[in-house]
Every structure is written in structure tokens, then in C-alpha cells.
Amino acid sequence: MKLKDRIAVITGSAKGIGLSIAERFVAEGARVVMCDVLDEMGVKEASRIRANYHHCDVSKPKDVNALVSAVVRDHGSLDILVNNAGVSLAKDFLDLTEEDYDRVLNINLKGSFLMLQAAAREMVKQVRAGRKAGAIVNMSSVNDTLAIPAIAPYVMSKGGVKQLTAVAALALAPHGIRVNGIGPGSIRTDMLTATLQDKAAYTRAMSRTPLGRPGEPSEVASVATFLASDDASYVSGQIIYVDGARMPLNYTVPVPE
């Protein structure tokens, strides 16, 4: 019960990695507030795991502020934020439109900033009132460093999330608030399925993954739990890559048939 009685908000948690983190946080004793734009799915999953659910489009300041206000009103505090909401879009670089760029950056980067800032403001108030300092976890990606031109807006947004994590960790350190990130590699989610639509694409992805398999959402959730807990009390400003050793690789590896 590493997160017992902590109030945790997890964005983009109706499915995939976000849902897995919500499940793990509940198991660790947290009181979880899930939020997403997939309301039907989110309400169903929140009921299943005994969490709360709120609609929130993280790219809209009005939604973000309403969510944070509701959490503090209903639960008395906001102790943990996991900035997980994100989208991707595969398109030739020269065919990208301004609308494509705006959609991905608004959700992945602007949304992460808006949520982080709104949550941090409440966490600072809580620290000044004598409550334990909070923790923030941003969902980055191996693509905050590794470039793939077919998903250019996603890559750019995650580069921004990496730097957001660094600057927020420095800005909030005087208040004892820790900010870290997770950089998943190829994790078995709907987003991965959409990207790896055929055997050739899957083989390419696994050829640069030394452990030779996709990761599971629960494996990312384990790292999120660590970063949100007191086990990581002296860890801030870091990105932990959950990628099957992909980041250190400077060559491809054979894939078993």
C-alpha cells in the first residue's frame, strides 16, 4: 500500500497505460480520479476498479481548472498527478498540416503543461498548509530523444515533455514537489497496434528492442507507482525509460521468427 490515502489524478486513463496505472494505484491504496474524453469507457472502467471519473480535455484550460477544482473540493487535496493523456498521428512529413501539428501538440505538450501547472499550484498551497509534498509523473517516450519522421508532431511533443519535466522539477524543488517522467518504448497498447499494422512493421520495432518483445502497460504502471511513492523521495527531474533496452542500442538485433 505504497500510496495509501493519497489523492491521485491520472489523465488519459480510460484505456491503455493510463488505465493500467489507475488499476495499480488503486491496488496501492490511492484514491484515484481518472479523467479522459472517452467518457463511456472511462465511467465503466472507473466503476470496475472503484475509482472516480471526470471528463477532461487537457488541451482546454477550462476543463483542466474545473477538474482540479473538483478534485480538491471532493477529496480535500491533490497529491499525485500522472500526465498520461496523449495522441499520435502517422503522416509523411511533407504532408503534415497545421491542424495535424496543433492537435498533437495541444494535447501532448500544452495539455501536460496546463495540468502540471494547475496541479502544482494546489500542491504548493498544500505544502504551505503543512501537508506532505506531492509528486508529478509526466508520460514522455523514447521519442523524446529518438526521432521518427513519420510521427513528427508526436516526437516534437515528447521532446517538449522531457524539457517540461526538467524545468518543472527545478521550479518546484523549493516546495519539495518532485517531477519525473517515464519514457515508454514499444508498449502493447492501441497506439502501438495502430503503428505496427503489419508483420514487417512489428519486426522493425522488435529489431531495435533488445529484450525482443513489446512491454506491457502494467510494466509502465510499476514505474509510475515507484515515482509517485516515497521510494523515490530523492528522485526528481528524471526520465526513466521503460523500453526493453532500446535507448542504449546503436544497432539492430535479429528477431526470432
ZANU-385285 format. One record per residue: residue number from 1; residue in one letter; x, z, y of N, C-alpha, C in turn. Coordinates in steps of 0.1 Angstrom, whole numbers, plus 2048, in hexadecimal, padded with zeros to 3 digits. Atoms other than C-alpha are relative to their C-alpha. Last residue first. Layout:
REM ZANU-385285
[site NUM, "a", [X, Z, Y], [X, Z, Y], [X, Z, Y]];
...
***
This chain:
REM ZANU-385285
[site 257, "e", [80C, 809, 802], [86C, 693, 761], [7F5, 808, 7F8]];
[site 256, "p", [804, 802, 80E], [884, 6AE, 76D], [7F4, 7F7, 7FF]];
[site 255, "v", [80D, 7FA, 804], [88E, 6A8, 791], [7FD, 7FE, 7F2]];
[site 254, "p", [808, 807, 809], [8B3, 6A1, 79A], [7F3, 808, 7FD]];
[site 253, "v", [7FE, 7FC, 80E], [8C0, 6B2, 7B9], [7F7, 7F8, 7F7]];
[site 252, "t", [80C, 7FF, 808], [8C4, 6A5, 7DC], [803, 803, 7F2]];
[site 251, "y", [801, 80B, 80A], [8E1, 6AC, 7F3], [7F3, 802, 7F9]];
[site 250, "n", [7FC, 80C, 7F8], [8E8, 6C3, 811], [801, 7F4, 7F6]];
[site 249, "l", [7FC, 80C, 808], [8D4, 6E1, 804], [805, 7F4, 809]];
[site 248, "p", [7F1, 801, 801], [8D5, 702, 818], [804, 7F2, 7FA]];
[site 247, "m", [7F9, 800, 7F4], [8B1, 6FE, 824], [80F, 7FE, 7FF]];
[site 246, "r", [800, 80E, 7FA], [8A1, 6F4, 803], [809, 800, 80C]];
[site 245, "a", [7F2, 804, 7FC], [8AA, 714, 7F1], [801, 7F3, 806]];
[site 244, "g", [7F9, 804, 80C], [887, 718, 7E1], [80E, 7FB, 802]];
[site 243, "d", [7FF, 80E, 802], [877, 717, 803], [807, 7FB, 7F4]];
[site 242, "v", [806, 7FE, 80D], [86B, 739, 810], [800, 7F1, 7FA]];
[site 241, "y", [804, 80D, 806], [881, 738, 82F], [7FC, 803, 7F1]];
[site 240, "i", [7FD, 800, 80E], [882, 759, 842], [7FA, 7F4, 7F9]];
[site 239, "i", [808, 809, 808], [883, 754, 867], [805, 801, 7F2]];
[site 238, "q", [7FB, 808, 80B], [891, 771, 87B], [7F5, 7F6, 7FA]];
[site 237, "g", [7FA, 80C, 7FB], [88B, 780, 89E], [805, 7F6, 7F5]];
[site 236, "s", [808, 807, 7F5], [885, 7A2, 890], [808, 7F4, 805]];
[site 235, "v", [7FF, 80F, 801], [890, 7B6, 871], [7F7, 7FB, 80B]];
[site 234, "y", [7F5, 804, 7F8], [897, 7DB, 875], [802, 7F1, 800]];
[site 233, "s", [800, 7F9, 7F3], [876, 7E8, 869], [80B, 7FD, 809]];
[site 232, "a", [7F9, 809, 7F7], [873, 7CE, 84E], [802, 806, 80E]];
[site 231, "d", [7F4, 804, 807], [869, 7E7, 832], [809, 7F7, 809]];
[site 230, "d", [7F4, 7F8, 7FC], [852, 7F5, 84C], [80C, 7FD, 7F9]];
[site 229, "s", [7FF, 7F2, 804], [83A, 7D9, 845], [80C, 807, 805]];
[site 228, "a", [80A, 7F8, 7F9], [830, 7B9, 856], [801, 80F, 7FD]];
[site 227, "l", [7FD, 800, 7F2], [850, 7A7, 84B], [7F6, 808, 808]];
[site 226, "f", [7F3, 7FA, 7FD], [84D, 7B2, 827], [802, 801, 80F]];
[site 225, "t", [802, 7F2, 802], [828, 7A8, 825], [80C, 808, 803]];
[site 224, "a", [808, 7FB, 7F4], [82F, 786, 834], [7FE, 80F, 7FF]];
[site 223, "v", [7F7, 7FF, 7F5], [84B, 782, 819], [7F9, 804, 80D]];
[site 222, "s", [7F7, 7F5, 803], [833, 789, 7FD], [809, 802, 80C]];
[site 221, "a", [807, 7F4, 7FD], [819, 772, 80C], [808, 80D, 7FE]];
[site 220, "v", [7FF, 7FF, 7F1], [831, 755, 80B], [7FA, 80D, 804]];
[site 219, "e", [7F1, 7FD, 7FE], [835, 75B, 7E5], [803, 800, 80F]];
[site 218, "s", [7FD, 7F2, 802], [80F, 75E, 7E2], [80E, 803, 803]];
[site 217, "p", [804, 7F9, 7F3], [80B, 73B, 7F2], [803, 80F, 7FE]];
[site 216, "e", [80E, 7FC, 800], [81F, 72D, 7D4], [7FC, 808, 80D]];
[site 215, "g", [803, 7F2, 7FF], [83F, 71A, 7D7], [7F1, 803, 7FF]];
[site 214, "p", [806, 7FB, 7F4], [843, 6F7, 7CA], [7FF, 80F, 800]];
[site 213, "r", [80E, 7FF, 801], [85C, 6F1, 7AE], [7FA, 804, 80E]];
[site 212, "g", [806, 80A, 808], [880, 6E7, 7A7], [7F1, 801, 7FF]];
[site 211, "l", [807, 7F8, 80A], [892, 707, 7B3], [7F6, 7F7, 7F8]];
[site 210, "p", [7F8, 7FC, 80B], [8AA, 6EF, 7C5], [7F9, 808, 7F5]];
[site 209, "t", [803, 7F2, 803], [88F, 6DF, 7DA], [807, 805, 7F4]];
[site 208, "r", [7F9, 7F8, 7F5], [89C, 6BE, 7E9], [7FC, 80F, 7FF]];
[site 207, "s", [7F2, 804, 800], [893, 6AA, 7CA], [808, 808, 80A]];
[site 206, "m", [7F9, 7F7, 80A], [872, 6BD, 7C8], [80F, 7FD, 7FF]];
[site 205, "a", [800, 7F3, 7FB], [866, 6AC, 7E8], [807, 80A, 7F7]];
[site 204, "r", [7F7, 7FF, 7F5], [871, 68A, 7DD], [801, 80E, 805]];
[site 203, "t", [7F2, 800, 805], [861, 68E, 7BB], [80A, 801, 80C]];
[site 202, "y", [7FD, 7F3, 806], [840, 698, 7CB], [80E, 801, 7FC]];
[site 201, "a", [7FF, 7F7, 7F5], [841, 679, 7E1], [803, 80E, 7FB]];
[site 200, "a", [7F3, 803, 7F9], [848, 663, 7C3], [802, 80A, 80C]];
[site 199, "k", [7F5, 7FA, 808], [82C, 674, 7AF], [80D, 7FD, 807]];
[site 198, "d", [7FD, 808, 80C], [811, 66C, 7C9], [80D, 807, 7FA]];
[site 197, "q", [80B, 806, 806], [7FF, 67E, 7E5], [803, 7F8, 7F4]];
[site 196, "l", [7FA, 805, 80C], [81A, 696, 7F0], [7F5, 7F9, 7F7]];
[site 195, "t", [7F4, 806, 7FD], [80F, 69C, 814], [806, 7F9, 7F3]];
[site 194, "a", [802, 80C, 7F7], [7EB, 6A2, 80D], [80C, 7F9, 803]];
[site 193, "t", [806, 80A, 808], [7F4, 6B9, 7EF], [7FD, 7F3, 809]];
[site 192, "l", [7F6, 806, 809], [80C, 6CC, 805], [7FA, 7F5, 7F8]];
[site 191, "m", [7F7, 808, 7F7], [7F2, 6D2, 820], [80B, 7F9, 7F8]];
[site 190, "d", [806, 80C, 7FD], [7D9, 6DD, 805], [808, 7F7, 809]];
[site 189, "t", [80C, 7FF, 7F7], [7F1, 6F7, 7FA], [7FA, 7F3, 801]];
[site 188, "r", [80B, 807, 807], [80D, 6FB, 7DF], [7F3, 803, 808]];
[site 187, "i", [809, 7F6, 806], [82A, 704, 7F6], [7F3, 7F9, 7FB]];
[site 186, "s", [80B, 807, 807], [846, 6EB, 7FD], [7F8, 80B, 7F9]];
[site 185, "g", [7FC, 80E, 804], [85D, 6FE, 816], [7F3, 7FA, 7FA]];
[site 184, "p", [803, 805, 80E], [84F, 71C, 828], [806, 7F2, 7FE]];
[site 183, "g", [7FF, 80F, 800], [861, 729, 848], [7FE, 7FC, 7F1]];
[site 182, "i", [7FE, 804, 80E], [855, 74D, 84F], [801, 7F1, 800]];
[site 181, "g", [806, 80C, 805], [859, 75C, 871], [803, 7FE, 7F2]];
[site 180, "n", [7F8, 808, 80A], [861, 77D, 881], [7F8, 7F4, 7FC]];
[site 179, "v", [805, 80D, 802], [856, 792, 89F], [809, 7F8, 7F7]];
[site 178, "r", [7F8, 809, 807], [85A, 7B8, 8A0], [7F9, 7F2, 7FF]];
[site 177, "i", [808, 809, 807], [84A, 7CE, 8BB], [809, 7F5, 7F9]];
[site 176, "g", [7FF, 7FD, 80F], [860, 7EC, 8C4], [7F8, 7F6, 7F8]];
[site 175, "h", [80C, 7F9, 803], [855, 7E9, 8E9], [800, 804, 7F1]];
[site 174, "p", [801, 7F4, 7F9], [877, 7DF, 8F5], [7F4, 809, 7FD]];
[site 173, "a", [7F8, 7F6, 806], [878, 7C5, 8D9], [800, 80E, 808]];
[site 172, "l", [808, 7F4, 804], [85A, 7B3, 8E7], [809, 80B, 7FA]];
[site 171, "a", [809, 7FB, 7F6], [86C, 799, 8FC], [7F9, 80D, 7FC]];
[site 170, "l", [7F8, 7FA, 7F5], [889, 794, 8E4], [7F7, 807, 80A]];
[site 169, "a", [7F9, 7F5, 805], [872, 78F, 8C6], [808, 807, 80A]];
[site 168, "a", [80A, 7F5, 801], [85B, 779, 8DB], [807, 80C, 7FA]];
[site 167, "v", [802, 7FB, 7F3], [879, 762, 8E4], [7F6, 80C, 800]];
[site 166, "a", [7F4, 7FA, 7FA], [884, 75E, 8C0], [7FD, 806, 80E]];
[site 165, "t", [7FD, 7F4, 807], [862, 759, 8B1], [80C, 807, 806]];
[site 164, "l", [809, 7F6, 7FC], [859, 740, 8CC], [802, 80D, 7F9]];
[site 163, "q", [7FB, 7FA, 7F3], [879, 72E, 8C4], [7F6, 80A, 806]];
[site 162, "k", [7F3, 7F9, 803], [86F, 729, 89F], [805, 807, 80D]];
[site 161, "v", [804, 7F3, 806], [84B, 721, 8A9], [80D, 808, 7FE]];
[site 160, "g", [804, 7F7, 7F5], [859, 705, 8C0], [7FC, 80E, 7FB]];
[site 159, "g", [7F4, 7FD, 7F9], [86C, 6F5, 8A3], [7FD, 80A, 80C]];
[site 158, "k", [7F9, 7F6, 807], [84C, 6F8, 890], [80D, 804, 806]];
[site 157, "s", [807, 7F4, 7FE], [839, 6E4, 8AA], [807, 80C, 7F9]];
[site 156, "m", [7FE, 7FB, 7F3], [853, 6C9, 8AA], [7F9, 80D, 803]];
[site 155, "v", [7F2, 7FC, 7FF], [853, 6C5, 885], [803, 806, 80D]];
[site 154, "y", [7FF, 7F3, 808], [82D, 6C4, 884], [80E, 805, 802]];
[site 153, "p", [806, 7F5, 7F8], [82C, 6AA, 8A0], [801, 80D, 7F9]];
[site 152, "a", [7F9, 7FC, 7F4], [846, 694, 88D], [7F9, 80C, 808]];
[site 151, "i", [809, 7F5, 7FB], [835, 694, 86B], [806, 805, 80D]];
[site 150, "a", [80E, 803, 803], [842, 672, 85F], [7F7, 80B, 805]];
[site 149, "p", [807, 808, 7F5], [863, 678, 871], [7F2, 7FD, 7FE]];
[site 148, "i", [807, 80B, 808], [86D, 695, 85A], [7F9, 7F7, 80A]];
[site 147, "a", [809, 80A, 7F9], [886, 6AC, 86C], [7FB, 7F6, 7F6]];
[site 146, "l", [7FE, 80C, 807], [895, 6CC, 85C], [7F5, 7F6, 805]];
[site 145, "t", [7F2, 804, 800], [898, 6E9, 874], [802, 7F2, 7FA]];
[site 144, "d", [7FC, 7FC, 7F2], [875, 6F5, 87D], [80F, 7FC, 802]];
[site 143, "n", [800, 80B, 7F6], [86C, 6DF, 85F], [802, 805, 80F]];
[site 142, "v", [7F2, 805, 801], [876, 6FB, 847], [801, 7F5, 80A]];
[site 141, "s", [7FE, 80A, 80B], [856, 709, 855], [80E, 7FD, 7FF]];
[site 140, "s", [7F8, 80C, 7FD], [848, 722, 86E], [801, 7F7, 7F5]];
[site 139, "m", [7FE, 809, 80B], [82C, 73B, 868], [807, 7F4, 806]];
[site 138, "n", [804, 80E, 7FD], [830, 756, 882], [803, 7F7, 7F4]];
[site 137, "v", [7FA, 80A, 809], [830, 77B, 878], [7FB, 7F2, 803]];
[site 136, "i", [805, 80E, 7FF], [829, 796, 892], [808, 7F7, 7F6]];
[site 135, "a", [7F7, 80B, 806], [82E, 7BB, 88D], [7F9, 7F3, 801]];
[site 134, "g", [806, 80A, 809], [81F, 7D9, 8A0], [80B, 7F6, 7FB]];
[site 133, "a", [7FE, 80E, 7FB], [82E, 7F8, 8AF], [7FB, 7F7, 7F5]];
[site 132, "k", [7F5, 807, 807], [81F, 81A, 8A3], [801, 7F1, 805]];
[site 131, "r", [802, 805, 80D], [806, 829, 8BC], [80C, 7F9, 7FB]];
[site 130, "g", [7FB, 7F8, 80A], [810, 83F, 8D9], [7FE, 7FB, 7F1]];
[site 129, "a", [80A, 7F5, 803], [7FA, 831, 8F4], [805, 809, 7F5]];
[site 128, "r", [800, 7F7, 7F5], [817, 81D, 901], [7F7, 80C, 7FF]];
[site 127, "v", [7F4, 7F9, 800], [81B, 80E, 8DF], [801, 80A, 80B]];
[site 126, "q", [800, 7F6, 80B], [7F7, 805, 8DE], [80C, 808, 7FF]];
[site 125, "k", [809, 7F5, 7FB], [7F8, 7F4, 900], [800, 80B, 7F5]];
[site 124, "v", [7F9, 7F8, 7F5], [816, 7E0, 8F4], [7F8, 80B, 805]];
[site 123, "m", [7F6, 7F8, 807], [803, 7D6, 8D4], [808, 808, 80A]];
[site 122, "e", [807, 7F4, 806], [7E5, 7CA, 8E9], [80A, 809, 7F9]];
[site 121, "r", [805, 7F8, 7F5], [7FB, 7B3, 8FE], [7F9, 80D, 7FB]];
[site 120, "a", [7F5, 7F8, 7FB], [80D, 7A8, 8DF], [7FC, 809, 80B]];
[site 119, "a", [7FE, 7F5, 809], [7EC, 79C, 8CF], [80B, 809, 805]];
[site 118, "a", [80C, 7F8, 7FF], [7E4, 786, 8ED], [801, 80C, 7F7]];
[site 117, "q", [801, 7FA, 7F3], [807, 778, 8EF], [7F5, 80A, 801]];
[site 116, "l", [7F5, 7F6, 800], [80A, 771, 8CA], [800, 808, 80D]];
[site 115, "m", [803, 7F5, 809], [7E8, 760, 8C8], [80B, 80B, 802]];
[site 114, "l", [80B, 7F9, 7FB], [7EF, 74A, 8E6], [7FC, 80C, 7F8]];
[site 113, "f", [7FC, 7F9, 7F4], [812, 741, 8DB], [7F4, 808, 805]];
[site 112, "s", [7F7, 7F4, 804], [807, 739, 8B7], [804, 808, 80D]];
[site 111, "g", [809, 7F6, 806], [7EA, 723, 8C5], [808, 80D, 7FC]];
[site 110, "k", [807, 7F9, 7F6], [802, 711, 8DC], [7F7, 80B, 7FB]];
[site 109, "l", [7F7, 7F9, 7F6], [819, 70A, 8C0], [7F9, 807, 80B]];
[site 108, "n", [7F4, 7FA, 806], [806, 700, 8A1], [808, 808, 809]];
[site 107, "i", [803, 7F6, 80A], [7E3, 6FA, 8AF], [80D, 808, 7FC]];
[site 106, "n", [809, 7F6, 7FB], [7EB, 6E9, 8D0], [7FC, 80B, 7F6]];
[site 105, "l", [7F9, 7F6, 7F8], [80A, 6D8, 8C2], [7F6, 80B, 806]];
[site 104, "v", [7F7, 7F8, 808], [7F7, 6C7, 8A6], [807, 80B, 808]];
[site 103, "r", [807, 7F8, 80A], [7D9, 6BC, 8BA], [809, 809, 7F8]];
[site 102, "d", [807, 7F4, 7FA], [7ED, 6B2, 8D9], [7FA, 808, 7F5]];
[site 101, "y", [7F6, 7F7, 7FC], [805, 69B, 8C5], [7F9, 80D, 805]];
[site 100, "d", [7FA, 7FA, 80C], [7E9, 689, 8B3], [80A, 80B, 804]];
[site 99, "e", [80A, 7F7, 806], [7D6, 685, 8D4], [806, 806, 7F3]];
[site 98, "e", [800, 7F4, 7F9], [7F5, 677, 8E5], [7F6, 80A, 7FA]];
[site 97, "t", [806, 800, 7F4], [7F7, 65D, 8CA], [801, 80E, 807]];
[site 96, "l", [806, 7F4, 7FC], [80F, 658, 8AE], [7FA, 7FF, 80E]];
[site 95, "d", [80F, 801, 800], [814, 635, 8A2], [7FA, 80C, 805]];
[site 94, "l", [803, 809, 7F5], [83A, 633, 8AA], [7F1, 7FE, 801]];
[site 93, "f", [7FC, 7FB, 7F3], [841, 652, 895], [7FB, 7F7, 80C]];
[site 92, "d", [7F4, 806, 7FB], [82E, 645, 877], [803, 805, 80E]];
[site 91, "k", [802, 80D, 7F9], [813, 65E, 86E], [80D, 7FB, 804]];
[site 90, "a", [7F6, 809, 805], [80E, 67E, 859], [7FD, 7F2, 807]];
[site 89, "l", [805, 80E, 7FF], [7FB, 699, 86B], [80B, 7F7, 7FD]];
[site 88, "s", [7F5, 80B, 800], [7FF, 6BE, 867], [7F9, 7F3, 801]];
[site 87, "v", [805, 80D, 806], [7E9, 6DD, 86F], [80C, 7F6, 800]];
[site 86, "g", [7F8, 80B, 7FE], [7F0, 702, 875], [7FA, 7F3, 7FA]];
[site 85, "a", [808, 80D, 7FE], [7E1, 724, 876], [809, 7F4, 804]];
[site 84, "n", [7FF, 80A, 80B], [7F9, 73E, 869], [7F9, 7F3, 802]];
[site 83, "n", [804, 80D, 7F9], [801, 755, 886], [802, 7F5, 7F5]];
[site 82, "v", [7FA, 80B, 807], [801, 776, 873], [7FB, 7F3, 805]];
[site 81, "l", [805, 80D, 7FE], [7FA, 793, 88A], [808, 7F6, 7F7]];
[site 80, "i", [7F8, 80B, 806], [7FE, 7B7, 881], [7F9, 7F3, 803]];
[site 79, "d", [7F2, 7FC, 804], [7F4, 7D8, 892], [808, 7F4, 7FB]];
[site 78, "l", [7FC, 80C, 806], [7D4, 7D0, 8A6], [80F, 802, 7FD]];
[site 77, "s", [7F2, 804, 7FD], [7C2, 7EF, 8B0], [802, 7F2, 7F9]];
[site 76, "g", [7F9, 7F6, 7F8], [7A0, 801, 8B1], [80F, 7FC, 803]];
[site 75, "h", [7F7, 7F9, 809], [790, 7EE, 895], [809, 80A, 807]];
[site 74, "d", [806, 7FC, 80D], [770, 7DF, 8A4], [809, 809, 7F8]];
[site 73, "r", [80D, 7F9, 7FE], [77A, 7DE, 8C9], [7FB, 805, 7F2]];
[site 72, "v", [7FD, 7F3, 7FA], [79F, 7D5, 8C2], [7F3, 809, 802]];
[site 71, "v", [7F8, 7F8, 80A], [795, 7B9, 8AA], [802, 80E, 806]];
[site 70, "a", [809, 7FC, 80B], [779, 7AC, 8C1], [808, 809, 7F6]];
[site 69, "s", [809, 7F6, 7FB], [791, 7AB, 8DF], [7F7, 806, 7F5]];
[site 68, "v", [7F8, 7F4, 7FE], [7AB, 798, 8CB], [7F7, 80C, 805]];
[site 67, "l", [7FC, 7FA, 80D], [791, 77F, 8BF], [808, 80D, 802]];
[site 66, "a", [80C, 7FB, 806], [782, 779, 8E1], [803, 807, 7F3]];
[site 65, "n", [803, 7F4, 7F9], [7A4, 774, 8F1], [7F4, 807, 7FA]];
[site 64, "v", [7F5, 7F7, 803], [7AD, 75A, 8D7], [7FD, 80E, 806]];
[site 63, "d", [801, 7FB, 80E], [78C, 748, 8D9], [80A, 80B, 7FC]];
[site 62, "k", [80C, 7F8, 800], [78E, 746, 8FF], [7FD, 805, 7F2]];
[site 61, "p", [7FE, 7F2, 7FB], [7B2, 73B, 8FE], [7F3, 809, 7FF]];
[site 60, "k", [809, 7FD, 7F5], [7A9, 71D, 8E8], [802, 80E, 805]];
[site 59, "s", [7FC, 808, 7F5], [7C5, 70F, 8D1], [7F8, 803, 80D]];
[site 58, "v", [7F5, 7FA, 7FA], [7BF, 72C, 8B9], [806, 7F8, 80C]];
[site 57, "d", [7F7, 80C, 7FE], [79D, 720, 8B0], [80B, 805, 809]];
[site 56, "c", [7F6, 800, 7F5], [78E, 741, 8A5], [807, 7F2, 7FF]];
[site 55, "h", [7FD, 80E, 7FC], [76F, 749, 88F], [80B, 801, 80B]];
[site 54, "h", [804, 805, 7F2], [771, 76D, 884], [804, 7F1, 801]];
[site 53, "y", [7FD, 80E, 7FC], [773, 77C, 861], [7FA, 7FD, 80E]];
[site 52, "n", [809, 805, 7F6], [776, 79F, 853], [803, 7F2, 804]];
[site 51, "a", [7FA, 801, 7F3], [786, 7A7, 832], [7F5, 7FD, 80A]];
[site 50, "r", [804, 7F4, 7F8], [778, 7B3, 811], [808, 800, 80D]];
[site 49, "i", [7F5, 7F7, 800], [78A, 799, 7FB], [7FE, 80D, 808]];
[site 48, "r", [7FA, 7FE, 80D], [76B, 786, 7F1], [80B, 80A, 800]];
[site 47, "s", [809, 7F7, 808], [759, 78B, 812], [806, 803, 7F2]];
[site 46, "a", [7FF, 7F3, 7FA], [777, 77D, 825], [7F7, 80A, 7F8]];
[site 45, "e", [7F4, 7FA, 805], [778, 75F, 80D], [802, 80E, 806]];
[site 44, "k", [800, 7FE, 80F], [754, 756, 813], [80C, 807, 7FB]];
[site 43, "v", [80A, 7F5, 802], [755, 75B, 839], [800, 803, 7F1]];
[site 42, "g", [7FA, 7F3, 7FC], [775, 746, 83B], [7F7, 80C, 7FD]];
[site 41, "m", [7F6, 7FC, 80A], [767, 729, 826], [806, 80E, 804]];
[site 40, "e", [807, 7FD, 80C], [748, 727, 83C], [809, 805, 7F5]];
[site 39, "d", [808, 7F4, 800], [75B, 72C, 85C], [7FA, 803, 7F2]];
[site 38, "l", [808, 803, 80C], [777, 713, 858], [7F7, 80B, 7FC]];
[site 37, "v", [80C, 808, 7FB], [782, 718, 87C], [7F8, 7FB, 7F4]];
[site 36, "d", [7FE, 80F, 804], [798, 735, 871], [7F5, 7F9, 808]];
[site 35, "c", [807, 809, 7F6], [79B, 75B, 874], [804, 7F2, 7FD]];
[site 34, "m", [7FD, 80E, 802], [7A1, 777, 85B], [7FA, 7F8, 80B]];
[site 33, "v", [809, 809, 7F9], [7A1, 79B, 866], [805, 7F2, 7FE]];
[site 32, "v", [7FD, 80E, 7FC], [7B1, 7B1, 84D], [7F5, 7FA, 807]];
[site 31, "r", [80D, 805, 7FD], [7B1, 7D7, 849], [802, 7F2, 807]];
[site 30, "a", [803, 803, 7F2], [7D2, 7DD, 838], [7F1, 7FD, 801]];
[site 29, "g", [806, 7F5, 7F9], [7D6, 7F0, 817], [7FC, 7FC, 80E]];
[site 28, "e", [7F6, 7F6, 7FB], [7F0, 7DB, 805], [7FA, 80A, 80A]];
[site 27, "a", [7FA, 7F8, 80B], [7D6, 7C9, 7F1], [809, 80B, 804]];
[site 26, "v", [80B, 7F7, 805], [7C4, 7BF, 811], [805, 808, 7F4]];
[site 25, "f", [801, 7F6, 7F6], [7E6, 7B1, 81E], [7F5, 80A, 7FC]];
[site 24, "r", [7F5, 7F7, 802], [7EB, 79D, 7FE], [7FF, 80C, 809]];
[site 23, "e", [802, 7F9, 80C], [7C9, 78D, 800], [80A, 80A, 7FD]];
[site 22, "a", [80B, 7F6, 7FE], [7CD, 785, 825], [7FE, 808, 7F3]];
[site 21, "i", [7FB, 7F4, 7F8], [7EF, 776, 81E], [7F5, 80A, 802]];
[site 20, "s", [7F7, 7F8, 809], [7E1, 760, 802], [805, 80C, 807]];
[site 19, "l", [809, 7F8, 809], [7C5, 755, 81A], [808, 809, 7F7]];
[site 18, "g", [806, 7F5, 7F9], [7DF, 74B, 834], [7F7, 809, 7F8]];
[site 17, "i", [7F7, 7F5, 7FE], [7F4, 738, 81B], [7F9, 80C, 808]];
[site 16, "g", [7F2, 803, 800], [7D7, 722, 810], [809, 80D, 802]];
[site 15, "k", [7FB, 806, 80C], [7B3, 729, 81B], [810, 800, 800]];
[site 14, "a", [80B, 803, 809], [79D, 739, 835], [805, 7FA, 7F2]];
[site 13, "s", [800, 7F9, 80D], [7BB, 74A, 844], [7F4, 7FD, 7F7]];
[site 12, "g", [800, 80B, 80A], [7C4, 734, 861], [800, 805, 7F2]];
[site 11, "t", [806, 80C, 7FC], [7CC, 753, 876], [801, 7F5, 7F5]];
[site 10, "i", [7FA, 80B, 806], [7D3, 775, 867], [7F9, 7F3, 804]];
[site 9, "v", [807, 80D, 7FD], [7CB, 794, 87A], [808, 7F5, 7FA]];
[site 8, "a", [7F8, 80D, 801], [7D7, 7B5, 86B], [7F7, 7F4, 803]];
[site 7, "i", [80A, 80A, 7FD], [7CB, 7D9, 873], [808, 7F2, 802]];
[site 6, "r", [7FB, 808, 7F5], [7E2, 7F1, 861], [7F5, 7F5, 802]];
[site 5, "d", [808, 7FD, 7F4], [7CF, 80B, 84B], [805, 7F8, 80D]];
[site 4, "k", [80C, 7F7, 800], [7E9, 809, 82F], [7FA, 803, 80E]];
[site 3, "l", [807, 803, 7F3], [801, 7EC, 834], [7F4, 809, 801]];
[site 2, "k", [7F6, 801, 7F5], [81B, 7F5, 819], [7F9, 7FF, 80E]];
[site 1, "m", [808, 800, 7F4], [800, 800, 800], [809, 800, 80D]];
***
